[in-house]
Amino acid sequence: MVKIRLSRGGAKKRPFYRILVADIRRARDGRSIERIGFFDPCAQGGAERLRVDRARAEYWIGQGAQPTERVAKLLKEAAKQAEASPLEA
């Protein structure tokens, strides 16, 4: 089974997450199939907090990939951001 999930990176006390498509049998930070975005919960100022390739996410969901709860929330947030600023699409 394939999941869309987060993989942790960054320094101690400064998390940075990649949004990945990976087989559920792989380790959290192990090998992935495809990287489709990132999430930076510590972003401040003008730094970008969330970026998702929504077309690739929709493709993988169409292929049967299941997003985790947190990733599902982030995908909804990305959709709201795209609606708010349609020029970035």
KOLGU-4560 file (N, C-alpha, C; in nm, 3 decimals, padded with zeros to 5 digits):
<recs>
<n_xx: 00.084 n_yy: -00.118 n_zz: 00.000 ca_xx: 00.000 ca_yy: 00.000 ca_zz: 00.000 c_xx: 00.088 c_yy: 00.124 c_zz: 00.000 mol: A seq: 1 type: MET>
<n_xx: 00.044 n_yy: 00.226 n_zz: -00.070 ca_xx: 00.119 ca_yy: 00.351 ca_zz: -00.082 c_xx: 00.050 c_yy: 00.458 c_zz: 00.001 mol: A seq: 2 type: VAL>
<n_xx: 00.132 n_yy: 00.537 n_zz: 00.073 ca_xx: 00.079 ca_yy: 00.646 ca_zz: 00.156 c_xx: 00.147 c_yy: 00.777 c_zz: 00.116 mol: A seq: 3 type: LYS>
<n_xx: 00.074 n_yy: 00.884 n_zz: 00.136 ca_xx: 00.131 ca_yy: 01.018 ca_zz: 00.125 c_xx: 00.151 c_yy: 01.062 c_zz: 00.269 mol: A seq: 4 type: ILE>
<n_xx: 00.278 n_yy: 01.084 n_zz: 00.305 ca_xx: 00.308 ca_yy: 01.111 ca_zz: 00.446 c_xx: 00.423 c_yy: 01.209 c_zz: 00.460 mol: A seq: 5 type: ARG>
<n_xx: 00.452 n_yy: 01.245 n_zz: 00.585 ca_xx: 00.559 ca_yy: 01.340 ca_zz: 00.614 c_xx: 00.687 c_yy: 01.265 c_zz: 00.650 mol: A seq: 6 type: LEU>
<n_xx: 00.800 n_yy: 01.322 n_zz: 00.613 ca_xx: 00.931 ca_yy: 01.271 ca_zz: 00.650 c_xx: 01.005 c_yy: 01.386 c_zz: 00.717 mol: A seq: 7 type: SER>
<n_xx: 01.058 n_yy: 01.362 n_zz: 00.837 ca_xx: 01.117 ca_yy: 01.471 ca_zz: 00.914 c_xx: 01.261 c_yy: 01.496 c_zz: 00.873 mol: A seq: 8 type: ARG>
<n_xx: 01.292 n_yy: 01.623 n_zz: 00.867 ca_xx: 01.429 ca_yy: 01.668 ca_zz: 00.844 c_xx: 01.453 c_yy: 01.787 c_zz: 00.935 mol: A seq: 9 type: GLY>
<n_xx: 01.558 n_yy: 01.861 n_zz: 00.910 ca_xx: 01.587 ca_yy: 01.980 ca_zz: 00.989 c_xx: 01.671 c_yy: 01.949 c_zz: 01.111 mol: A seq: 10 type: GLY>
<n_xx: 01.700 n_yy: 02.050 n_zz: 01.186 ca_xx: 01.785 ca_yy: 02.039 ca_zz: 01.304 c_xx: 01.702 c_yy: 02.010 c_zz: 01.429 mol: A seq: 11 type: ALA>
<n_xx: 01.771 n_yy: 01.984 n_zz: 01.535 ca_xx: 01.705 ca_yy: 01.963 ca_zz: 01.664 c_xx: 01.625 c_yy: 02.088 c_zz: 01.701 mol: A seq: 12 type: LYS>
<n_xx: 01.501 n_yy: 02.068 n_zz: 01.740 ca_xx: 01.408 ca_yy: 02.175 ca_zz: 01.778 c_xx: 01.369 c_yy: 02.266 c_zz: 01.662 mol: A seq: 13 type: LYS>
<n_xx: 01.407 n_yy: 02.232 n_zz: 01.539 ca_xx: 01.371 ca_yy: 02.309 ca_zz: 01.420 c_xx: 01.325 c_yy: 02.214 c_zz: 01.311 mol: A seq: 14 type: ARG>
<n_xx: 01.207 n_yy: 02.156 n_zz: 01.325 ca_xx: 01.163 ca_yy: 02.055 ca_zz: 01.228 c_xx: 01.134 c_yy: 02.113 c_zz: 01.090 mol: A seq: 15 type: PRO>
<n_xx: 01.154 n_yy: 02.028 n_zz: 00.992 ca_xx: 01.121 ca_yy: 02.059 ca_zz: 00.853 c_xx: 01.074 c_yy: 01.927 c_zz: 00.794 mol: A seq: 16 type: PHE>
<n_xx: 00.958 n_yy: 01.929 n_zz: 00.731 ca_xx: 00.901 ca_yy: 01.804 ca_zz: 00.681 c_xx: 00.889 c_yy: 01.805 c_zz: 00.530 mol: A seq: 17 type: TYR>
<n_xx: 00.921 n_yy: 01.694 n_zz: 00.468 ca_xx: 00.897 ca_yy: 01.674 ca_zz: 00.327 c_xx: 00.766 c_yy: 01.595 c_zz: 00.313 mol: A seq: 18 type: ARG>
<n_xx: 00.687 n_yy: 01.627 n_zz: 00.215 ca_xx: 00.565 ca_yy: 01.551 ca_zz: 00.187 c_xx: 00.601 c_yy: 01.451 c_zz: 00.078 mol: A seq: 19 type: ILE>
<n_xx: 00.591 n_yy: 01.324 n_zz: 00.113 ca_xx: 00.637 ca_yy: 01.216 ca_zz: 00.026 c_xx: 00.528 c_yy: 01.118 c_zz: -00.008 mol: A seq: 20 type: LEU>
<n_xx: 00.549 n_yy: 01.048 n_zz: -00.118 ca_xx: 00.470 ca_yy: 00.931 ca_zz: -00.153 c_xx: 00.563 c_yy: 00.814 c_zz: -00.127 mol: A seq: 21 type: VAL>
<n_xx: 00.523 n_yy: 00.722 n_zz: -00.037 ca_xx: 00.611 ca_yy: 00.612 ca_zz: 00.000 c_xx: 00.531 c_yy: 00.486 c_zz: 00.030 mol: A seq: 22 type: ALA>
<n_xx: 00.598 n_yy: 00.373 n_zz: 00.017 ca_xx: 00.540 ca_yy: 00.245 ca_zz: 00.053 c_xx: 00.533 c_yy: 00.239 c_zz: 00.206 mol: A seq: 23 type: ASP>
<n_xx: 00.424 n_yy: 00.184 n_zz: 00.261 ca_xx: 00.408 ca_yy: 00.183 ca_zz: 00.407 c_xx: 00.510 c_yy: 00.094 c_zz: 00.476 mol: A seq: 24 type: ILE>
<n_xx: 00.574 n_yy: 00.005 n_zz: 00.401 ca_xx: 00.672 ca_yy: -00.085 ca_zz: 00.462 c_xx: 00.807 c_yy: -00.018 c_zz: 00.483 mol: A seq: 25 type: ARG>
<n_xx: 00.827 n_yy: 00.099 n_zz: 00.427 ca_xx: 00.952 ca_yy: 00.172 ca_zz: 00.441 c_xx: 00.952 c_yy: 00.253 c_zz: 00.571 mol: A seq: 26 type: ARG>
<n_xx: 01.072 n_yy: 00.282 n_zz: 00.620 ca_xx: 01.088 ca_yy: 00.364 ca_zz: 00.740 c_xx: 01.040 c_yy: 00.507 c_zz: 00.713 mol: A seq: 27 type: ALA>
<n_xx: 01.008 n_yy: 00.579 n_zz: 00.819 ca_xx: 00.956 ca_yy: 00.716 ca_zz: 00.805 c_xx: 01.050 c_yy: 00.803 c_zz: 00.722 mol: A seq: 28 type: ARG>
<n_xx: 01.179 n_yy: 00.797 n_zz: 00.748 ca_xx: 01.276 ca_yy: 00.878 ca_zz: 00.676 c_xx: 01.352 c_yy: 00.797 c_zz: 00.572 mol: A seq: 29 type: ASP>
<n_xx: 01.298 n_yy: 00.681 n_zz: 00.537 ca_xx: 01.363 ca_yy: 00.594 ca_zz: 00.440 c_xx: 01.333 c_yy: 00.632 c_zz: 00.297 mol: A seq: 30 type: GLY>
<n_xx: 01.353 n_yy: 00.536 n_zz: 00.207 ca_xx: 01.336 ca_yy: 00.561 ca_zz: 00.065 c_xx: 01.191 c_yy: 00.592 c_zz: 00.032 mol: A seq: 31 type: ARG>
<n_xx: 01.173 n_yy: 00.683 n_zz: -00.063 ca_xx: 01.037 ca_yy: 00.721 ca_zz: -00.104 c_xx: 01.022 c_yy: 00.702 c_zz: -00.254 mol: A seq: 32 type: SER>
<n_xx: 00.899 n_yy: 00.707 n_zz: -00.300 ca_xx: 00.870 ca_yy: 00.696 ca_zz: -00.442 c_xx: 00.886 c_yy: 00.832 c_zz: -00.509 mol: A seq: 33 type: ILE>
<n_xx: 00.826 n_yy: 00.935 n_zz: -00.444 ca_xx: 00.830 ca_yy: 01.070 ca_zz: -00.502 c_xx: 00.811 c_yy: 01.173 c_zz: -00.393 mol: A seq: 34 type: GLU>
<n_xx: 00.880 n_yy: 01.285 n_zz: -00.407 ca_xx: 00.863 ca_yy: 01.398 ca_zz: -00.316 c_xx: 00.770 c_yy: 01.497 c_zz: -00.384 mol: A seq: 35 type: ARG>
<n_xx: 00.660 n_yy: 01.533 n_zz: -00.315 ca_xx: 00.563 ca_yy: 01.622 ca_zz: -00.378 c_xx: 00.549 c_yy: 01.757 c_zz: -00.309 mol: A seq: 36 type: ILE>
<n_xx: 00.629 n_yy: 01.783 n_zz: -00.206 ca_xx: 00.620 ca_yy: 01.914 ca_zz: -00.142 c_xx: 00.694 c_yy: 01.918 c_zz: -00.011 mol: A seq: 37 type: GLY>
<n_xx: 00.672 n_yy: 02.027 n_zz: 00.062 ca_xx: 00.732 ca_yy: 02.040 ca_zz: 00.194 c_xx: 00.640 c_yy: 02.120 c_zz: 00.287 mol: A seq: 38 type: PHE>
<n_xx: 00.669 n_yy: 02.109 n_zz: 00.417 ca_xx: 00.595 ca_yy: 02.179 ca_zz: 00.521 c_xx: 00.695 c_yy: 02.225 c_zz: 00.625 mol: A seq: 39 type: PHE>
<n_xx: 00.698 n_yy: 02.355 n_zz: 00.652 ca_xx: 00.789 ca_yy: 02.413 ca_zz: 00.750 c_xx: 00.706 c_yy: 02.478 c_zz: 00.861 mol: A seq: 40 type: ASP>
<n_xx: 00.685 n_yy: 02.406 n_zz: 00.973 ca_xx: 00.602 ca_yy: 02.462 ca_zz: 01.080 c_xx: 00.667 c_yy: 02.579 c_zz: 01.152 mol: A seq: 41 type: PRO>
<n_xx: 00.796 n_yy: 02.599 n_zz: 01.135 ca_xx: 00.868 ca_yy: 02.707 ca_zz: 01.204 c_xx: 00.890 c_yy: 02.829 c_zz: 01.116 mol: A seq: 42 type: CYS>
<n_xx: 00.827 n_yy: 02.834 n_zz: 01.000 ca_xx: 00.848 ca_yy: 02.946 ca_zz: 00.907 c_xx: 00.799 c_yy: 03.076 c_zz: 00.969 mol: A seq: 43 type: ALA>
<n_xx: 00.882 n_yy: 03.179 n_zz: 00.955 ca_xx: 00.847 ca_yy: 03.309 ca_zz: 01.009 c_xx: 00.868 c_yy: 03.415 c_zz: 00.903 mol: A seq: 44 type: GLN>
<n_xx: 00.799 n_yy: 03.525 n_zz: 00.917 ca_xx: 00.814 ca_yy: 03.634 ca_zz: 00.823 c_xx: 00.763 c_yy: 03.597 c_zz: 00.685 mol: A seq: 45 type: GLY>
<n_xx: 00.846 n_yy: 03.624 n_zz: 00.585 ca_xx: 00.807 ca_yy: 03.598 ca_zz: 00.447 c_xx: 00.842 c_yy: 03.458 c_zz: 00.400 mol: A seq: 46 type: GLY>
<n_xx: 00.893 n_yy: 03.373 n_zz: 00.489 ca_xx: 00.932 ca_yy: 03.238 ca_zz: 00.450 c_xx: 00.810 c_yy: 03.155 c_zz: 00.412 mol: A seq: 47 type: ALA>
<n_xx: 00.828 n_yy: 03.070 n_zz: 00.314 ca_xx: 00.718 ca_yy: 02.985 ca_zz: 00.267 c_xx: 00.696 c_yy: 02.871 c_zz: 00.366 mol: A seq: 48 type: GLU>
<n_xx: 00.573 n_yy: 02.855 n_zz: 00.411 ca_xx: 00.539 ca_yy: 02.754 ca_zz: 00.512 c_xx: 00.502 c_yy: 02.621 c_zz: 00.450 mol: A seq: 49 type: ARG>
<n_xx: 00.433 n_yy: 02.625 n_zz: 00.336 ca_xx: 00.380 ca_yy: 02.503 ca_zz: 00.275 c_xx: 00.384 c_yy: 02.514 c_zz: 00.124 mol: A seq: 50 type: LEU>
<n_xx: 00.435 n_yy: 02.408 n_zz: 00.061 ca_xx: 00.431 ca_yy: 02.399 ca_zz: -00.086 c_xx: 00.398 c_yy: 02.255 c_zz: -00.122 mol: A seq: 51 type: ARG>
<n_xx: 00.294 n_yy: 02.238 n_zz: -00.204 ca_xx: 00.252 ca_yy: 02.105 ca_zz: -00.247 c_xx: 00.226 c_yy: 02.108 c_zz: -00.396 mol: A seq: 52 type: VAL>
<n_xx: 00.275 n_yy: 02.008 n_zz: -00.467 ca_xx: 00.242 ca_yy: 01.990 ca_zz: -00.608 c_xx: 00.106 c_yy: 01.920 c_zz: -00.610 mol: A seq: 53 type: ASP>
<n_xx: -00.001 n_yy: 02.000 n_zz: -00.617 ca_xx: -00.136 ca_yy: 01.944 ca_zz: -00.604 c_xx: -00.171 c_yy: 01.849 c_zz: -00.717 mol: A seq: 54 type: ARG>
<n_xx: -00.118 n_yy: 01.873 n_zz: -00.835 ca_xx: -00.146 ca_yy: 01.784 ca_zz: -00.948 c_xx: -00.092 c_yy: 01.644 c_zz: -00.921 mol: A seq: 55 type: ALA>
<n_xx: 00.030 n_yy: 01.637 n_zz: -00.868 ca_xx: 00.090 ca_yy: 01.506 ca_zz: -00.837 c_xx: 00.018 c_yy: 01.441 c_zz: -00.719 mol: A seq: 56 type: ARG>
<n_xx: -00.025 n_yy: 01.520 n_zz: -00.621 ca_xx: -00.099 ca_yy: 01.464 ca_zz: -00.507 c_xx: -00.231 c_yy: 01.403 c_zz: -00.555 mol: A seq: 57 type: ALA>
<n_xx: -00.301 n_yy: 01.475 n_zz: -00.642 ca_xx: -00.427 ca_yy: 01.423 ca_zz: -00.697 c_xx: -00.403 c_yy: 01.298 c_zz: -00.779 mol: A seq: 58 type: GLU>
<n_xx: -00.292 n_yy: 01.295 n_zz: -00.855 ca_xx: -00.260 ca_yy: 01.177 ca_zz: -00.934 c_xx: -00.242 c_yy: 01.056 c_zz: -00.842 mol: A seq: 59 type: TYR>
<n_xx: -00.162 n_yy: 01.071 n_zz: -00.736 ca_xx: -00.136 ca_yy: 00.958 ca_zz: -00.647 c_xx: -00.261 c_yy: 00.915 c_zz: -00.571 mol: A seq: 60 type: TRP>
<n_xx: -00.344 n_yy: 01.008 n_zz: -00.532 ca_xx: -00.470 ca_yy: 00.971 ca_zz: -00.466 c_xx: -00.558 c_yy: 00.895 c_zz: -00.564 mol: A seq: 61 type: ILE>
<n_xx: -00.556 n_yy: 00.936 n_zz: -00.691 ca_xx: -00.630 ca_yy: 00.865 ca_zz: -00.794 c_xx: -00.577 c_yy: 00.723 c_zz: -00.816 mol: A seq: 62 type: GLY>
<n_xx: -00.448 n_yy: 00.703 n_zz: -00.790 ca_xx: -00.387 ca_yy: 00.571 ca_zz: -00.804 c_xx: -00.407 c_yy: 00.484 c_zz: -00.680 mol: A seq: 63 type: GLN>
<n_xx: -00.469 n_yy: 00.540 n_zz: -00.576 ca_xx: -00.501 ca_yy: 00.461 ca_zz: -00.457 c_xx: -00.416 c_yy: 00.494 c_zz: -00.335 mol: A seq: 64 type: GLY>
<n_xx: -00.331 n_yy: 00.595 n_zz: -00.343 ca_xx: -00.250 ca_yy: 00.634 ca_zz: -00.227 c_xx: -00.339 c_yy: 00.696 c_zz: -00.120 mol: A seq: 65 type: ALA>
<n_xx: -00.312 n_yy: 00.666 n_zz: 00.004 ca_xx: -00.390 ca_yy: 00.719 ca_zz: 00.116 c_xx: -00.308 c_yy: 00.825 c_zz: 00.190 mol: A seq: 66 type: GLN>
<n_xx: -00.355 n_yy: 00.949 n_zz: 00.199 ca_xx: -00.283 ca_yy: 01.049 ca_zz: 00.279 c_xx: -00.304 c_yy: 01.024 c_zz: 00.428 mol: A seq: 67 type: PRO>
<n_xx: -00.202 n_yy: 01.055 n_zz: 00.507 ca_xx: -00.217 ca_yy: 01.047 ca_zz: 00.652 c_xx: -00.309 c_yy: 01.161 c_zz: 00.696 mol: A seq: 68 type: THR>
<n_xx: -00.351 n_yy: 01.160 n_zz: 00.823 ca_xx: -00.441 ca_yy: 01.265 ca_zz: 00.872 c_xx: -00.379 c_yy: 01.403 c_zz: 00.857 mol: A seq: 69 type: GLU>
<n_xx: -00.254 n_yy: 01.416 n_zz: 00.896 ca_xx: -00.187 ca_yy: 01.546 ca_zz: 00.891 c_xx: -00.170 c_yy: 01.593 c_zz: 00.747 mol: A seq: 70 type: ARG>
<n_xx: -00.133 n_yy: 01.503 n_zz: 00.659 ca_xx: -00.115 ca_yy: 01.540 ca_zz: 00.518 c_xx: -00.249 c_yy: 01.578 c_zz: 00.456 mol: A seq: 71 type: VAL>
<n_xx: -00.356 n_yy: 01.512 n_zz: 00.493 ca_xx: -00.488 ca_yy: 01.548 ca_zz: 00.442 c_xx: -00.522 c_yy: 01.691 c_zz: 00.481 mol: A seq: 72 type: ALA>
<n_xx: -00.491 n_yy: 01.731 n_zz: 00.604 ca_xx: -00.514 ca_yy: 01.869 ca_zz: 00.648 c_xx: -00.428 c_yy: 01.967 c_zz: 00.569 mol: A seq: 73 type: LYS>
<n_xx: -00.302 n_yy: 01.928 n_zz: 00.544 ca_xx: -00.213 ca_yy: 02.016 ca_zz: 00.469 c_xx: -00.259 c_yy: 02.031 c_zz: 00.324 mol: A seq: 74 type: LEU>
<n_xx: -00.311 n_yy: 01.924 n_zz: 00.265 ca_xx: -00.363 ca_yy: 01.933 ca_zz: 00.128 c_xx: -00.482 c_yy: 02.028 c_zz: 00.121 mol: A seq: 75 type: LEU>
<n_xx: -00.569 n_yy: 02.024 n_zz: 00.222 ca_xx: -00.682 ca_yy: 02.117 ca_zz: 00.227 c_xx: -00.632 c_yy: 02.261 c_zz: 00.240 mol: A seq: 76 type: LYS>
<n_xx: -00.531 n_yy: 02.280 n_zz: 00.325 ca_xx: -00.473 ca_yy: 02.413 ca_zz: 00.344 c_xx: -00.411 c_yy: 02.463 c_zz: 00.214 mol: A seq: 77 type: GLU>
<n_xx: -00.343 n_yy: 02.376 n_zz: 00.141 ca_xx: -00.283 ca_yy: 02.414 ca_zz: 00.013 c_xx: -00.391 c_yy: 02.452 c_zz: -00.088 mol: A seq: 78 type: ALA>
<n_xx: -00.503 n_yy: 02.380 n_zz: -00.085 ca_xx: -00.614 ca_yy: 02.413 ca_zz: -00.176 c_xx: -00.670 c_yy: 02.551 c_zz: -00.144 mol: A seq: 79 type: ALA>
<n_xx: -00.681 n_yy: 02.584 n_zz: -00.016 ca_xx: -00.729 ca_yy: 02.716 ca_zz: 00.024 c_xx: -00.632 c_yy: 02.825 c_zz: -00.021 mol: A seq: 80 type: LYS>
<n_xx: -00.502 n_yy: 02.798 n_zz: -00.008 ca_xx: -00.403 ca_yy: 02.895 ca_zz: -00.051 c_xx: -00.412 c_yy: 02.919 c_zz: -00.202 mol: A seq: 81 type: GLN>
<n_xx: -00.434 n_yy: 02.813 n_zz: -00.277 ca_xx: -00.446 ca_yy: 02.825 ca_zz: -00.422 c_xx: -00.569 c_yy: 02.905 c_zz: -00.461 mol: A seq: 82 type: ALA>
<n_xx: -00.679 n_yy: 02.889 n_zz: -00.387 ca_xx: -00.800 ca_yy: 02.966 ca_zz: -00.415 c_xx: -00.779 c_yy: 03.113 c_zz: -00.383 mol: A seq: 83 type: GLU>
<n_xx: -00.704 n_yy: 03.141 n_zz: -00.276 ca_xx: -00.682 ca_yy: 03.278 ca_zz: -00.234 c_xx: -00.592 c_yy: 03.353 c_zz: -00.331 mol: A seq: 84 type: ALA>
<n_xx: -00.496 n_yy: 03.283 n_zz: -00.391 ca_xx: -00.406 ca_yy: 03.348 ca_zz: -00.486 c_xx: -00.397 c_yy: 03.266 c_zz: -00.614 mol: A seq: 85 type: SER>
<n_xx: -00.494 n_yy: 03.282 n_zz: -00.704 ca_xx: -00.500 ca_yy: 03.200 ca_zz: -00.827 c_xx: -00.385 c_yy: 03.228 c_zz: -00.925 mol: A seq: 86 type: PRO>
<n_xx: -00.310 n_yy: 03.334 n_zz: -00.907 ca_xx: -00.201 ca_yy: 03.367 ca_zz: -00.998 c_xx: -00.084 c_yy: 03.270 c_zz: -00.984 mol: A seq: 87 type: LEU>
<n_xx: -00.068 n_yy: 03.203 n_zz: -00.871 ca_xx: 00.042 ca_yy: 03.111 ca_zz: -00.850 c_xx: 00.024 c_yy: 02.978 c_zz: -00.921 mol: A seq: 88 type: GLU>
<n_xx: -00.096 n_yy: 02.944 n_zz: -00.959 ca_xx: -00.122 ca_yy: 02.814 ca_zz: -01.023 c_xx: -00.045 c_yy: 02.804 c_zz: -01.150 mol: A seq: 89 type: ALA>
</recs>
